[in-house]
């Protein structure tokens, strides 16, 4: 056992080391050197996962706080602390991810004083800042309690309700606004995901995610920290999860149907696979599973339903912020290893912070410690779940993973079309000769000393010999319009001399030097 | 209010000479890359390109929209639509979030990907020149009149005049007159612009209105949501008090609805 632990230690070092290295490269050499981002695909994994998912996965904090402190559903109280902790960590990591992604991270406070109320990003900045403060205050109560600062603890307790109400409002606003962010790309986001209802989808899925995360982290903690929670409470949350998933599912279906986008789910391409995988994992799969009382009442079933929801909605955020934008981007974005390493490091950091908090603070107040080490907390891990639901769980996972695998295969085969540069032969309405009436008037050059006669340049006479304007202009920038050759170097190869080099027919001096011949 | 300025670009008269392209480089102090100028792409080092499409020269640069998507997206107001028509960039405000790059329907703002502390770069309509009464560098050098600068309204009249004068020579459409609520770069062409690399099927509805429809509800959500939540808190608090009064021995209120068939 001991040996194993030592060996596994290499992984945290690798993960944090790689992440740290990537951050260094990002700030030494820029985003181009560290990421696969480009002007065509300016937002990638750091926005799509670190920010979008970091915030969404933290939604349990406001959901449960609202249930306990606003709706007085006291039976959920044992879970509030864990959800606030997850929320706080989630927001800190989202901000950390943003600091790496922003061009000027030291200006992250700018939106607070430089207002643009028309910007969704501005609204999100404000809400996330304020809500992180709210979470910090809620979290500080655990610290004060640990430090036995009675007064501060009491002070924190008296402002709980207004703080929670504010937190719920702020969360409602920015969880939905993360969806509103993409309302601005109607011409870029694939119609399977672009919808005027994006804010509603993001909010309702955040509610579901909040519930699902509470279930998942409770079970994970019970495994890791040997702290047992009442399954009954979690089953009840499973019911709330069903309602949230149902609302999301109906809204999503209405919208896809109304916009006539449902048939797009049949059009081959990586979008189809990713879309089907997404809706299978959330909402369809967990909805079917958790509607069954025997699944809800079962530890394994509940965990599976909740984790399916989590993975499905992560996939949803990926699809909205990345998959759905690839086709219009004329490029093929896939995160670089440095982007992936930073994200992994942040996730690992989150797990470490969660573990430390559970170890040193009272995060699971009512949890009972397990009998002895080595013995799992589960009296019956999965055995009492009938074969039917178990088979269903397996089918959902296998189907979803197959779809994702297919999607990745489709994506690898996908050739981005350079829409702009594609030379499709198009017939013009205008196949007549061009109208040259816009050309500048004749240009008379001053006559120099040795000149046999004044030169007057005329576009008209050149149109007879030159087929295209570019025969003279633009070819390695020979003759620049608006900058006529100077009288002294007209014979040079860059100017008139390029063609009038004495070899062409009719290249006698007087064919150009026509004017004022007598005056010499 | 001063009249909003604009460009009128006529694809049919562009000579593909590259003078505007060089003028952009010179005005903005950008390096001139080797090779054919039509191969140049919009980037942080190139704010204006002329692409050779279907044998014609097609200009790509900031459209200076009347209701710019980038300016509405920017959380710090670093992009600003000025009265004279130019959409300008205040680099000292920029936090580098790239929402403008994501948002622009014409894919114009470009980012300095190679710099540790990057800024957004794009055409600024030669703001310093036009506020001094000059025309933008590119329009000043255009030899064929394919690109003319002037009051946007007058340019629309001029565009209509050309369409009327030579109806068979043009697609009967001034691109940019209505697209995304109107742009300051207006384009005439004999080939549909979406075939030349411009985004197709842009609605006349300005893009920022889409996010504003969601954002304008924020105050209402706060007021109504706050009232609703406080009300629920008040109601459920009362319910629990009543329950406690009726069940002095009870310890778990509001439990009556819970799932009795729980796990074990």
Interface residues (C-beta under 8 A of the other chain):
Chain A: X26 X27 X28 X29 X30 X31 X32 X33 X37 X38 X39 X40 X42 X43 X66 X69 X70 X71 X72 X73 X74 X75 X101 X102 X103 X104 X105 X107 X108 X110 X111 X114 X115 X116 X117 X118 X119 X120 X121 X122 X123 X124 X125 X161 X165 X168 X169 X172 X173 X176 X177 X180 X181 X183 X184 X185 X186 X187 X188 X196 X199 X231 X232 X235 X236 X239 X293 X296 X297 X298 X299 X379 X380 X419 X420 X421 X423 X424 X425 X426 X428 X429 X430 X432 X434 X435 X436 X438 X439 X440 X468 X469 X470 X473 X474 X477 X480 X481 X482 X483
Chain B: X10 X12 X13 X15 X16 X17 X18 X19 X22 X23 X37 X42 X43 X51 X53 X54 X60 X69 X71 X72 X73 X74 X75 X76 X77 X78 X93 X94 X95 X96 X97 X98 X99 X101 X102 X103 X105 X107 X110 X111 X112 X113 X114 X115 X116 X117 X118 X119 X140 X141 X142 X143 X144 X145 X146 X166 X168 X169 X170 X171 X190 X191 X192 X195 X197 X199 X201 X202 X203 X207 X208 X210 X211 X212 X213 X214 X215 X218 X221 X222 X225 X226 X229 X230 X232 X233 X236 X237 X239 X240 X252 X253 X254 X255 X258 X259 X261 X262 X263 X264
